[in-house]
């Protein structure tokens, strides 16, 4: 069992409706040592994909994306959920459903930071339905970039996201794969 799985069992909570609360070490409070370990793991797994940039969604994807980028020597771009006044008028924008927010959210990237011919590695906190990651892939495509890999800290296998991403034809890696959150019990794929 890896360090992330151990931490999920120790401090994670299955809240029902497929929701896994990892706020104390990933989503609200961040454990930098754990994120560094995960970033190092992703860097090894994706060492040969030729990535030139890492893309994620704010806010929970930033920590694992940043530590991965650190170990790969790459910049990180994160898709914003609201457009700041400092961003140009012309942006790349898509919508994606948020399971935890219970609504659609905007994902916005400035063309200043995602350009033609980038080789993009997408890193996020969760792979569930795959819709947020598909949104990030649409942003990369709109910029003329190519997605070369997808990494998720935690994959909820039972939500089918991996199948939804199969058409992208890129390697998909997850550090902790959960097969069930039924009855408040967290069960990993062996």
LUMDO-992488 format. One record per atom (N, C-alpha, C): x, y, z negated; residue number from 1; chain; atom name. Coordinates in pm, 1 decimal. Atoms other than C-alpha are relative to their C-alpha. Layout:
     east    north       up resi chain name
        X        Y        Z  NUM     A   CA
...
***
This chain:
     east    north       up resi chain name
     85.5   -118.7      0.0    1     A    N
      0.0      0.0      0.0    1     A   CA
     89.4    124.2      0.0    1     A    C
    -83.2   -119.9     -8.1    2     A    N
    138.4    340.3     94.5    2     A   CA
    -40.0    102.5   -106.4    2     A    C
     18.8   -101.0    104.7    3     A    N
    162.7    647.1   -128.0    3     A   CA
   -134.2     72.9     12.4    3     A    C
    128.6    -66.9    -20.0    4     A    N
   -142.9    815.2     28.0    4     A   CA
   -115.6    -89.0    -45.2    4     A    C
    105.5     91.9     43.8    5     A    N
   -361.1    507.5    -27.0    5     A   CA
     -6.7     -7.3   -152.3    5     A    C
     -3.1      4.6    147.0    6     A    N
   -248.5    487.0   -388.5    6     A   CA
    -62.3    125.5    -59.8    6     A    C
     54.1   -125.7     51.0    7     A    N
   -334.9    852.1   -441.0    7     A   CA
   -151.1      9.2     21.0    7     A    C
    143.9      1.0    -27.0    8     A    N
   -676.9    810.4   -278.9    8     A   CA
    -71.2    -85.8   -104.4    8     A    C
     62.2     87.3    101.2    9     A    N
   -755.0    521.5   -514.5    9     A   CA
      2.7     64.4   -138.1    9     A    C
    -14.4    -61.6    131.7   10     A    N
   -630.2    718.0   -815.5   10     A   CA
    -88.6    123.1    -16.4   10     A    C
     64.4   -130.0     15.9   11     A    N
   -782.0   1061.0   -746.6   11     A   CA
   -112.6     30.1     98.5   11     A    C
    107.7    -22.5    -95.9   12     A    N
  -1021.6   1028.7   -452.4   12     A   CA
   -133.5    -45.0    -57.0   12     A    C
    134.2     37.6     45.0   13     A    N
  -1397.0   1002.1   -499.3   13     A   CA
    -89.7    -22.6    120.4   13     A    C
    101.4     27.5   -101.3   14     A    N
  -1653.9    837.9   -272.3   14     A   CA
   -130.1     60.6    -50.6   14     A    C
    116.6    -75.8     47.7   15     A    N
  -1948.3   1077.7   -300.7   15     A   CA
   -132.0    -45.0     60.9   15     A    C
    121.3     41.9    -70.1   16     A    N
  -2198.9    892.5    -82.3   16     A   CA
     -9.0     67.1    135.4   16     A    C
     16.4    -51.0   -136.8   17     A    N
  -2307.3    956.3    276.1   17     A   CA
    131.5      7.9     76.6   17     A    C
   -126.6      3.6    -72.4   18     A    N
  -1956.2    871.8    395.3   18     A   CA
     97.6    109.6    -36.0   18     A    C
    -87.6   -110.1     40.3   19     A    N
  -1795.5   1164.2    210.7   19     A   CA
    103.8    -50.6   -100.4   19     A    C
   -109.7     31.4     90.4   20     A    N
  -1454.7   1109.5     50.6   20     A   CA
     58.6    131.3    -48.6   20     A    C
    -53.7   -122.9     59.4   21     A    N
  -1347.9   1386.2   -186.3   21     A   CA
    146.6    -21.6    -35.6   21     A    C
   -144.3      4.1     27.6   22     A    N
   -971.4   1439.3   -183.3   22     A   CA
     49.8    141.0    -30.2   22     A    C
    -27.3   -141.1     26.7   23     A    N
   -982.5   1800.3   -300.1   23     A   CA
    119.6     23.7    -91.3   23     A    C
   -106.2    -25.5     97.9   24     A    N
   -726.2   1756.1   -577.0   24     A   CA
    140.3    -19.0     55.7   24     A    C
   -133.9     18.5    -55.9   25     A    N
   -440.8   1666.0   -340.4   25     A   CA
     11.4     28.4    149.5   25     A    C
     -5.6    -29.2   -143.4   26     A    N
   -537.4   1744.3     23.7   26     A   CA
    -77.6    125.6     37.3   26     A    C
     91.2    -99.2    -56.2   27     A    N
   -831.5   1978.6     75.6   27     A   CA
    -13.7    132.1    -75.2   27     A    C
     18.3   -123.8     75.5   28     A    N
   -835.5   2238.5   -201.4   28     A   CA
    129.6     32.1    -75.0   28     A    C
   -133.2     -4.4     60.3   29     A    N
   -527.9   2177.1   -409.8   29     A   CA
     84.6    -97.3     81.2   29     A    C
    -84.9     82.6    -85.5   30     A    N
   -236.4   2037.2   -208.2   30     A   CA
    119.5    -50.9    -79.1   30     A    C
   -119.3     60.3     59.0   31     A    N
     28.6   1797.4   -333.7   31     A   CA
    111.7      8.8    104.3   31     A    C
   -101.9    -18.4   -103.1   32     A    N
    336.7   1917.3   -142.3   32     A   CA
     90.8   -121.0     18.2   32     A    C
    -84.2    120.5    -13.2   33     A    N
    540.4   1604.0   -218.6   33     A   CA
    -70.8   -103.9     85.4   33     A    C
     76.8     98.4    -77.5   34     A    N
    265.9   1378.4    -82.3   34     A   CA
     -9.8     44.3    146.4   34     A    C
      8.9    -48.6   -138.1   35     A    N
    221.3   1600.0    225.5   35     A   CA
    133.3    -12.7     71.0   35     A    C
   -131.9     16.7    -59.1   36     A    N
    596.5   1592.7    285.0   36     A   CA
     23.3   -145.8     39.6   36     A    C
    -12.9    142.3    -30.0   37     A    N
    593.5   1212.7    267.8   37     A   CA
    -82.0    -35.4    124.4   37     A    C
     86.7     26.9   -115.5   38     A    N
    302.8   1201.4    514.6   38     A   CA
     56.7     64.4    126.5   38     A    C
    -60.2    -66.8   -115.4   39     A    N
    471.2   1454.2    745.2   39     A   CA
    119.6    -75.8     53.7   39     A    C
   -115.7     79.8    -40.4   40     A    N
    788.1   1246.0    750.2   40     A   CA
    -46.6   -126.3     72.0   40     A    C
     56.5    120.5    -61.6   41     A    N
    579.4    937.0    832.1   41     A   CA
    -51.1     30.9    141.5   41     A    C
     49.2    -38.0   -132.5   42     A    N
    402.1   1114.1   1120.5   42     A   CA
    115.8     30.5     95.3   42     A    C
   -114.9    -34.1    -84.2   43     A    N
    734.2   1248.0   1251.8   43     A   CA
     65.8   -126.2     55.5   43     A    C
    -56.7    127.5    -47.2   44     A    N
    867.4    890.3   1273.5   44     A   CA
    -92.7    -65.5    101.4   44     A    C
     95.7     66.9    -88.6   45     A    N
    549.2    756.8   1432.5   45     A   CA
     -8.5     67.4    137.4   45     A    C
     16.5    -74.5   -124.7   46     A    N
    541.5   1031.6   1698.0   46     A   CA
    131.5     52.4     56.0   46     A    C
   -131.9    -48.3    -42.1   47     A    N
    915.3   1076.1   1752.3   47     A   CA
     19.5     -5.1    151.5   47     A    C
    -25.9     20.7   -142.3   48     A    N
    896.5    958.3   2113.4   48     A   CA
   -109.9     48.2     93.3   48     A    C
    109.2    -45.4    -87.9   49     A    N
    583.0   1133.7   2245.6   49     A   CA
     34.3    127.4     76.1   49     A    C
    -42.2   -119.7    -72.2   50     A    N
    769.9   1445.7   2359.9   50     A   CA
    -77.1    126.0    -35.9   50     A    C
     79.2   -116.8     40.7   51     A    N
    555.7   1692.6   2164.2   51     A   CA
     85.2    126.0     -2.8   51     A    C
    -64.6   -130.3      8.1   52     A    N
    643.1   2060.7   2194.3   52     A   CA
    -71.1     91.1    -99.4   52     A    C
     77.2    -81.2     93.1   53     A    N
    375.5   2192.1   1958.6   53     A   CA
    -96.9    -90.9    -74.2   53     A    C
    100.4     72.4     78.9   54     A    N
    147.1   2068.1   1681.0   54     A   CA
   -122.0     89.2    -13.5   54     A    C
    126.6    -70.9      8.7   55     A    N
   -219.3   2168.5   1677.2   55     A   CA
    -86.3    -65.1   -106.5   55     A    C
     91.1     49.1    102.4   56     A    N
   -464.1   2138.1   1388.2   56     A   CA
   -115.1     98.7    -14.8   56     A    C
    112.8    -88.6     30.3   57     A    N
   -782.6   2293.7   1251.7   57     A   CA
     17.8     53.7   -141.1   57     A    C
     -8.2    -53.6    135.7   58     A    N
   -794.5   2528.8    956.7   58     A   CA
   -110.4    -63.0    -83.3   58     A    C
   -111.2    -31.7     85.3   59     A    N
   -778.9   2480.0    669.0   59     A   CA
     68.7   -128.5    -44.5   59     A    C
    -54.0    123.4     58.5   60     A    N
   -733.0   2121.8    556.3   60     A   CA
    104.5    -69.8     85.0   60     A    C
   -100.8     62.0    -84.7   61     A    N
   -523.9   2018.0    854.6   61     A   CA
    135.6     67.5     -6.8   61     A    C
   -123.9    -77.2     -2.9   62     A    N
   -259.8   2282.5    794.2   62     A   CA
    113.3    -67.4    -77.6   62     A    C
   -107.6     59.3     80.8   63     A    N
    -65.0   2106.4    517.1   63     A   CA
     65.4   -119.8     69.3   63     A    C
    -68.1    111.4    -67.4   64     A    N
     -7.7   1774.9    699.3   64     A   CA
     62.7     40.5    133.4   64     A    C
    -58.0    -45.8   -127.0   65     A    N
     50.8   1955.7   1031.0   65     A   CA
    132.6     71.3    -25.1   65     A    C
   -120.8    -75.8     30.2   66     A    N
    307.5   2186.4    873.0   66     A   CA
    115.7    -90.9    -39.7   66     A    C
   -109.9     87.7     41.9   67     A    N
    507.0   1909.4    706.3   67     A   CA
     44.7    -89.4    115.3   67     A    C
    -38.2     76.7   -119.3   68     A    N
    497.5   1702.8   1026.9   68     A   CA
     87.7     85.8     89.1   68     A    C
    -75.5    -92.2    -84.2   69     A    N
    618.4   2005.0   1222.3   69     A   CA
    139.9     24.5    -55.8   69     A    C
   -128.9    -20.7     64.3   70     A    N
    896.3   2061.9    971.7   70     A   CA
     95.9   -115.0     32.8   70     A    C
    -83.8    117.4    -25.6   71     A    N
   1025.4   1706.5   1020.8   71     A   CA
     27.3    -21.1    149.0   71     A    C
    -20.2     14.5   -144.8   72     A    N
    989.9   1730.8   1400.8   72     A   CA
     66.5    122.3     62.3   72     A    C
    -60.7   -121.4    -52.2   73     A    N
   1131.4   2081.8   1436.7   73     A   CA
    -88.5     71.7    101.7   73     A    C
     96.1    -58.7    -94.0   74     A    N
    816.4   2211.8   1609.3   74     A   CA
    -83.6    108.7    -67.7   74     A    C
     95.1    -96.6     55.6   75     A    N
    583.5   2510.1   1565.7   75     A   CA
   -138.9    -62.4    -16.0   75     A    C
    138.4     42.6     24.4   76     A    N
    228.6   2464.6   1436.3   76     A   CA
    -94.1    112.1     42.0   76     A    C
    108.8    -92.3    -29.7   77     A    N
    -80.0   2631.5   1577.3   77     A   CA
   -123.7    -58.6    -65.5   77     A    C
    125.3     52.6     53.1   78     A    N
   -403.7   2605.2   1387.4   78     A   CA
   -116.8     76.9     57.4   78     A    C
    122.5    -58.5    -51.9   79     A    N
   -746.2   2664.7   1532.2   79     A   CA
    -72.7     67.5   -115.3   79     A    C
     71.2    -78.0    100.9   80     A    N
   -920.4   2937.9   1335.0   80     A   CA
   -149.2    -28.8     11.8   80     A    C
    145.5     19.0     -1.9   81     A    N
  -1286.2   2911.7   1239.4   81     A   CA
    -74.6    132.4      9.8   81     A    C
     54.2   -133.5    -25.8   82     A    N
  -1343.2   3287.0   1256.6   82     A   CA
    108.9     79.4     71.9   82     A    C
    -94.4    -77.1    -80.6   83     A    N
  -1180.4   3534.0   1495.2   83     A   CA
     40.3    126.7    -74.2   83     A    C
    -45.2   -122.6     66.6   84     A    N
   -966.1   3796.2   1319.2   84     A   CA
     12.7    114.3    101.2   84     A    C
    -10.3   -115.1    -90.0   85     A    N
   -940.6   4146.6   1461.7   85     A   CA
    136.6      7.4     68.1   85     A    C
   -133.9      0.4    -59.8   86     A    N
   -572.5   4083.6   1537.7   86     A   CA
     10.0    -91.4    121.8   86     A    C
     -2.6     93.1   -111.8   87     A    N
   -661.6   3815.0   1792.8   87     A   CA
    -50.6     70.8    125.9   87     A    C
     47.2    -64.7   -123.0   88     A    N
   -701.3   3919.8   2157.7   88     A   CA
   -146.8    -32.9     29.9   88     A    C
    140.5     22.4    -35.7   89     A    N
  -1048.9   3944.1   2310.9   89     A   CA
    -19.7   -132.9     71.8   89     A    C
      8.9    125.7    -73.9   90     A    N
   -985.9   3650.5   2544.2   90     A   CA
     67.1   -109.9    -82.3   90     A    C
    -50.7    109.4     82.8   91     A    N
   -946.0   3331.9   2339.3   91     A   CA
    -49.5   -133.3     55.6   91     A    C
     52.7    134.1    -25.7   92     A    N
   -987.9   2958.4   2372.2   92     A   CA
    -92.6    -31.2   -116.5   92     A    C
     99.6     23.5    104.1   93     A    N
  -1303.7   2863.7   2182.3   93     A   CA
    -81.4   -123.1     35.0   93     A    C
     90.0    113.0    -16.6   94     A    N
  -1503.4   2546.6   2133.7   94     A   CA
    -76.7    -17.6   -130.5   94     A    C
     79.6     31.7    118.8   95     A    N
  -1763.3   2417.9   1888.8   95     A   CA
     18.8   -146.5    -34.9   95     A    C
     -8.2    138.8     47.1   96     A    N
  -1739.6   2104.5   1677.3   96     A   CA
    -85.1    -13.0   -125.7   96     A    C
     78.3     18.6    121.8   97     A    N
  -1971.2   1958.7   1414.2   97     A   CA
     89.8    -27.1   -119.8   97     A    C
    -72.5     25.1    124.4   98     A    N
  -1843.9   1964.6   1055.8   98     A   CA
    -87.7    -85.1    -90.6   98     A    C
     75.3     91.6     85.1   99     A    N
  -1958.3   1668.4    847.5   99     A   CA
    -16.3     56.7   -141.5   99     A    C
      6.5    -50.4    137.5  100     A    N
  -1874.1   1833.8    516.2  100     A   CA
    -73.1    133.4    -10.2  100     A    C
     73.1   -127.1      2.2  101     A    N
  -2018.3   2173.2    611.9  101     A   CA
   -145.7    -17.2     44.6  101     A    C
    136.3     27.1    -43.6  102     A    N
  -2328.6   2019.0    769.5  102     A   CA
    -48.0     92.3    111.2  102     A    C
     37.2    -89.5   -110.0  103     A    N
  -2319.8   2252.1   1070.8  103     A   CA
    112.2      2.3    103.6  103     A    C
   -103.1    -19.2   -101.8  104     A    N
  -2130.7   2340.9   1387.6  104     A   CA
     96.3    109.3    -45.7  104     A    C
    -99.4   -102.6     29.8  105     A    N
  -1808.5   2535.2   1343.4  105     A   CA
     73.8     34.9    128.7  105     A    C
    -81.8    -42.9   -112.2  106     A    N
  -1609.7   2738.1   1593.1  106     A   CA
    144.9    -39.3    -26.7  106     A    C
   -144.4     20.9      3.7  107     A    N
  -1250.7   2642.9   1668.5  107     A   CA
     57.3     95.0    103.3  107     A    C
    -48.9   -109.0    -84.4  108     A    N
  -1057.8   2938.0   1812.0  108     A   CA
    152.3      3.2     -3.5  108     A    C
   -145.4    -12.5    -10.4  109     A    N
   -699.4   2961.5   1937.8  109     A   CA
     31.8    114.6     95.5  109     A    C
    -47.7   -108.7    -84.9  110     A    N
   -523.0   3263.6   2080.2  110     A   CA
     87.7    -55.9    111.8  110     A    C
    -86.2     44.5   -109.6  111     A    N
   -366.9   3212.3   2424.9  111     A   CA
    146.9     38.5    -20.0  111     A    C
   -138.9    -35.6     32.1  112     A    N
    -55.0   3374.8   2278.4  112     A   CA
     77.5   -120.0    -54.2  112     A    C
    -67.6    108.0     72.4  113     A    N
     20.6   3052.8   2090.4  113     A   CA
    -24.7   -139.6     54.9  113     A    C
     22.3    129.1    -64.2  114     A    N
   -108.7   2774.7   2312.6  114     A   CA
     -1.7     28.0    149.5  114     A    C
    -18.5    -39.0   -139.2  115     A    N
     10.3   2795.6   2671.4  115     A   CA
      4.2   -121.1     92.1  115     A    C
    -12.4    104.4   -102.0  116     A    N
     37.5   2600.4   2993.7  116     A   CA
    117.8    -91.1    -28.5  116     A    C
   -105.9    101.1      2.5  117     A    N
    240.9   2283.3   2994.0  117     A   CA
     54.2    -34.9   -138.5  117     A    C
    -39.3     48.3    133.3  118     A    N
    266.7   2240.4   2614.5  118     A   CA
    -35.6   -148.6     -8.0  118     A    C
     33.2    139.1     32.8  119     A    N
    275.1   1880.3   2496.4  119     A   CA
    -41.8      1.8   -145.8  119     A    C
     61.9    -25.8    129.9  120     A    N
     43.0   1890.2   2197.9  120     A   CA
    -22.4   -128.8    -79.0  120     A    C
     28.3    105.0     96.7  121     A    N
     41.1   1657.8   1899.7  121     A   CA
   -103.9     55.7    -95.9  121     A    C
    105.9    -43.3     90.7  122     A    N
   -284.3   1692.6   1706.3  122     A   CA
     15.6    -74.1   -132.0  122     A    C
     -7.6     57.9    134.3  123     A    N
   -255.1   1635.9   1329.9  123     A   CA
   -114.6     60.0    -80.9  123     A    C
    111.1    -49.5     81.4  124     A    N
   -557.4   1659.8   1099.6  124     A   CA
    -10.5    -81.8   -128.0  124     A    C
     15.4     71.5    126.4  125     A    N
   -665.7   1554.8    753.4  125     A   CA
    -83.6   -126.4     16.8  125     A    C
     89.4    115.0    -16.5  126     A    N
   -949.6   1323.7    859.3  126     A   CA
    -24.9    -31.9    146.4  126     A    C
     58.2     48.2   -123.8  127     A    N
  -1046.6   1117.1   1159.6  127     A   CA
   -125.7    -74.2    -42.9  127     A    C
    128.8     61.1     35.5  128     A    N
  -1415.7   1041.2   1109.7  128     A   CA
    -75.9    -27.1    129.7  128     A    C
     72.4     17.4   -126.5  129     A    N
  -1648.6   1089.3   1407.6  129     A   CA
     88.1     33.5    119.6  129     A    C
    -90.8    -39.7   -107.1  130     A    N
  -1361.0   1234.3   1610.7  130     A   CA
    -36.1    132.0     65.9  130     A    C
     47.4   -120.1    -68.9  131     A    N
  -1554.0   1547.2   1703.4  131     A   CA
     90.8    121.5    -18.3  131     A    C
    -92.2   -111.8     18.9  132     A    N
  -1314.2   1799.9   1548.4  132     A   CA
    124.5    -20.2     85.6  132     A    C
   -120.0     28.1    -79.3  133     A    N
  -1017.4   1631.3   1714.9  133     A   CA
    -30.5     13.1    149.0  133     A    C
     38.7    -21.5   -140.4  134     A    N
  -1204.8   1623.0   2048.0  134     A   CA
     -7.6    149.1     31.2  134     A    C
      1.8   -145.2    -17.6  135     A    N
  -1262.7   1996.2   2000.9  135     A   CA
    139.7     56.4     16.4  135     A    C
   -139.3    -43.9    -12.1  136     A    N
   -890.4   2049.2   1947.3  136     A   CA
     58.0    -40.7    135.6  136     A    C
    -46.6     45.8   -131.2  137     A    N
   -820.3   1843.0   2259.9  137     A   CA
    -57.2     88.3    111.3  137     A    C
     58.9    -91.0    -99.0  138     A    N
  -1062.7   2064.6   2456.7  138     A   CA
     74.9    133.2      3.3  138     A    C
    -76.5   -124.5      5.5  139     A    N
   -871.6   2372.5   2336.9  139     A   CA
    134.1    -15.7     71.7  139     A    C
   -128.3     25.4    -64.9  140     A    N
   -541.6   2220.0   2448.4  140     A   CA
    -17.7     -6.5    151.6  140     A    C
     27.0     13.1   -143.4  141     A    N
   -690.0   2130.3   2786.3  141     A   CA
    -31.2    136.0     62.4  141     A    C
     34.7   -133.1    -50.5  142     A    N
   -836.2   2480.3   2830.5  142     A   CA
    124.9     86.8     17.8  142     A    C
   -124.8    -75.9     -7.5  143     A    N
   -486.0   2618.6   2772.9  143     A   CA
     96.0    -55.2    105.2  143     A    C
    -88.6     61.9    -97.8  144     A    N
   -339.7   2391.6   3039.8  144     A   CA
    105.4    -87.5    -62.9  144     A    C
    -92.9     86.4     72.0  145     A    N
   -163.8   2179.2   2781.9  145     A   CA
    -49.3   -144.0      2.0  145     A    C
     32.7    142.2     -0.4  146     A    N
   -159.3   1803.2   2741.7  146     A   CA
     13.2    -55.7   -141.4  146     A    C
     -7.0     68.1    129.0  147     A    N
   -240.6   1608.8   2425.3  147     A   CA
     84.7   -126.5     18.3  147     A    C
    -90.2    115.5    -11.2  148     A    N
     33.2   1349.1   2365.8  148     A   CA
    -11.9    -95.7   -118.7  148     A    C
     18.7     87.8    115.0  149     A    N
    -76.2   1202.1   2031.0  149     A   CA
    -94.8     62.7    -99.5  149     A    C
     94.6    -43.1    104.0  150     A    N
   -321.9   1222.1   1742.7  150     A   CA
     36.0    -70.3   -129.2  150     A    C
    -26.9     56.7    131.1  151     A    N
   -245.4   1173.5   1375.0  151     A   CA
   -100.8     51.1   -101.2  151     A    C
     92.6    -36.8    107.0  152     A    N
   -485.9   1172.5   1081.5  152     A   CA
     51.1    -58.7   -130.8  152     A    C
    -36.5     53.6    130.5  153     A    N
   -403.7   1140.6    714.8  153     A   CA
    -89.2   -117.5    -35.0  153     A    C
     99.1     98.5     43.4  154     A    N
   -724.7    946.8    649.2  154     A   CA
    -96.4    -25.7    114.0  154     A    C
     96.7     38.1   -102.2  155     A    N
   -934.2    757.3    901.4  155     A   CA
   -113.5    -78.5    -64.5  155     A    C
    118.0     74.1     44.8  156     A    N
  -1286.6    649.4    818.8  156     A   CA
    -47.1    -83.4    119.1  156     A    C
     24.1     91.2   -111.9  157     A    N
  -1309.9    350.7   1054.4  157     A   CA
   -149.1    -12.9     30.7  157     A    C
    143.8     24.4    -14.8  158     A    N
  -1684.4    311.6    996.3  158     A   CA
    -74.4    113.0     72.7  158     A    C
     66.6   -109.5    -71.3  159     A    N
  -1758.5    647.2   1167.0  159     A   CA
     29.2      0.7    149.8  159     A    C
    -19.1     18.1   -143.9  160     A    N
  -1622.7    539.1   1508.0  160     A   CA
     82.1    104.6     73.0  160     A    C
    -76.7   -106.2    -64.1  161     A    N
  -1390.9    831.9   1573.9  161     A   CA
    107.4    -48.5     94.9  161     A    C
   -106.6     53.4    -86.7  162     A    N
  -1110.9    622.3   1721.2  162     A   CA
    -56.7    -35.3    137.4  162     A    C
     63.5     33.4   -128.4  163     A    N
  -1348.6    492.7   1989.4  163     A   CA
    -34.7    126.6     77.7  163     A    C
     34.4   -126.1    -65.3  164     A    N
  -1463.0    849.4   2062.3  164     A   CA
    122.4     65.9     63.0  164     A    C
   -123.6    -61.3    -49.6  165     A    N
  -1099.0    949.4   2120.5  165     A   CA
     72.7    -86.3    103.3  165     A    C
    -69.4     93.7    -88.4  166     A    N
  -1003.4    646.9   2332.6  166     A   CA
     18.9     54.7    140.8  166     A    C
     -9.1    -53.2   -136.4  167     A    N
  -1070.8    833.2   2657.5  167     A   CA
    118.2     95.5     18.2  167     A    C
   -116.4    -88.8    -10.0  168     A    N
   -779.7   1068.5   2576.6  168     A   CA
    125.6    -76.5     39.7  168     A    C
   -110.7     84.4    -42.2  169     A    N
   -543.3    775.8   2633.3  169     A   CA
    133.1     30.9    -64.4  169     A    C
   -123.4    -33.7     71.8  170     A    N
   -289.5    879.2   2370.4  170     A   CA
     10.3    -84.4   -126.9  170     A    C
    -12.8     73.2    125.6  171     A    N
   -146.0    709.1   2061.9  171     A   CA
    -76.1     70.3   -112.9  171     A    C
     74.4    -50.0    115.7  172     A    N
   -364.8    749.5   1751.8  172     A   CA
     54.7    -71.8   -122.4  172     A    C
    -58.9     56.5    121.6  173     A    N
   -203.8    699.2   1411.2  173     A   CA
    -69.2     57.3   -122.9  173     A    C
     58.0    -41.3    127.6  174     A    N
   -362.7    711.7   1066.4  174     A   CA
     81.9    -60.3   -111.8  174     A    C
    -81.3     49.2    111.9  175     A    N
   -177.8    680.1    737.2  175     A   CA
    -83.0    -86.5    -94.1  175     A    C
     90.1     79.8     84.0  176     A    N
   -475.3    551.1    536.2  176     A   CA
   -128.3    -24.6     77.9  176     A    C
    121.5     36.6    -74.5  177     A    N
   -758.9    364.3    710.9  177     A   CA
   -101.1    -60.9    -96.4  177     A    C
    104.0     43.5     92.8  178     A    N
  -1078.7    325.4    513.5  178     A   CA
   -109.1    -72.3     76.8  178     A    C
    105.6     75.4    -68.8  179     A    N
  -1325.0     56.0    614.6  179     A   CA
   -135.7     20.2    -64.0  179     A    C
    128.8    -18.2     65.5  180     A    N
  -1593.6    136.1    357.6  180     A   CA
     11.8     92.8   -120.5  180     A    C
     15.6    -81.8    120.5  181     A    N
  -1704.4    387.8     99.0  181     A   CA
   -131.4    -36.0    -68.9  181     A    C
    128.8     44.0     54.2  182     A    N
  -2016.2    189.8      5.3  182     A   CA
      4.3    -15.6   -151.7  182     A    C
     19.3     15.2    144.2  183     A    N
  -2141.0    194.7   -353.0  183     A   CA
    110.1     68.3    -81.8  183     A    C
   -101.7    -75.0     72.3  184     A    N
  -1875.5    448.0   -454.7  184     A   CA
    135.4    -66.7     -5.2  184     A    C
   -126.0     74.4      0.3  185     A    N
  -1596.2    198.5   -383.3  185     A   CA
     78.1     29.0    128.2  185     A    C
    -86.7    -30.3   -113.4  186     A    N
  -1304.1    289.3   -156.4  186     A   CA
     72.0   -127.1     42.0  186     A    C
    -63.4    121.8    -50.6  187     A    N
  -1195.1     -5.6     60.9  187     A   CA
     82.0     33.6    123.9  187     A    C
    -89.9    -23.9   -112.1  188     A    N
   -896.2     13.6    294.2  188     A   CA
      2.5   -117.1     96.4  188     A    C
    -27.1    104.1    -98.9  189     A    N
   -832.6   -179.0    614.7  189     A   CA
    134.8    -59.6    -37.4  189     A    C
   -127.0     66.5     34.1  190     A    N
   -562.6   -433.6    545.6  190     A   CA
     98.6      8.4    113.6  190     A    C
***
